[in-house]
Amino acid sequence: MDFNIMLQAHRGFAYLILLATAVFVIALLATMFGYSGKISKLLKKSTLFTMIFFHTQAVIGLVMLFFFSPGFKAAKEAGTLMKDSVSRNTYVEHPTAMIIAAVLLTIFNKKIKTADRIQMSWVIMAVIAVALMLWAFQWKRLFGG
């Protein structure tokens, strides 16, 4: 496996995650305000696909980080991993926030699978997951800037 192949796969799944997250947020809002809290099939399916994309992205990203990333190895060996803000964001904050978001989304998916109505604590958990994802998303790397 080549680092560039992994990087392109990671970027490709980023677009899918943005699309799936947008559908998920719309379905969550529709469930909260349009169906009086009754969980719809759209919410269940969008949560499932968003969670699958998150997990696939996490696996690709972690494999890329620990086995293929020359920047991570260089920063770790030079002792600048936490001193440099770009390295810290890329190699520590981004993966940590995305993993936490994936875990929260997994818990949310498990909760709505078995329930008929959505609870506010679950919505808060889903909003935190989306907020973490949006905060840690590498916008400049994906869209330039």
JOTAWO-V800659 format. One record per run of one state. SS is the DSSP state (H for helix, E for strand, C for the rest). FROM is the first residue (numbers start at 0). LEN is the number of residues. If there is no record, write none. Layout:
ss | from | len
SS | FROM | LEN
SS | FROM | LEN
This chain:
ss | from | len
C | 0 | 2
H | 2 | 31
C | 33 | 4
E | 37 | 1
C | 38 | 2
H | 40 | 28
C | 68 | 1
H | 69 | 9
C | 78 | 6
H | 84 | 30
C | 114 | 2
E | 116 | 1
C | 117 | 2
H | 119 | 17
C | 136 | 2
H | 138 | 5
C | 143 | 2
